[in-house]
Amino acid sequence: MEHFEATTSVDADRASVVLSGDCDLTARDKLTSLLLDAVGSAKIVSVDLAGVTFMDSSGLHALMTAHQAAQRAGRRLYVSGAAGAVAALLDLTGVQALLAPAVDGRDDNG
């Protein structure tokens, strides 16, 4: 298993969360906490999954928990950069379509 790592940066009303390694049960609590913190600190949260090598239902749960918290607060969380098996999982579950960045370039829910 590859170690889970995350970095977060906040600039004005945007937060960028860059993940790497395995988003699985061992990382679930840490991942959920940092995503919820990002949602609490910025109107728009971008989650970069390019460095994620494995994700299971625990990683999906963390993303959906943060997405729901963002929706309740009138904020937006989206993901990008997923590849391979991680991209396939997000596509299969519909999470990629749900959390995709806005096609028109707008990230402000409208």
C-alpha angles and dihedrals in degrees: 000000000000119000118255118239134175137182126192129195126181124202117178106305096347130085125193119203117190115194130192137175125018122350097197140122093297091056099037100099094043092046094048092048095050093046091050090048090052091049089050093052103043141036092224124038121191116195115199111205097176092111096046110112098178136019129177133177090290091062090046090050091053092050093048093046090054092044091053091047089050092050092050090052095046091250135124133236121185137172133219141169100044114154139178118354092357091056090046091052092049091048094046093051096042092241093119092057092044095050100034117128114259112276093222091055094252117127099177103093093255 
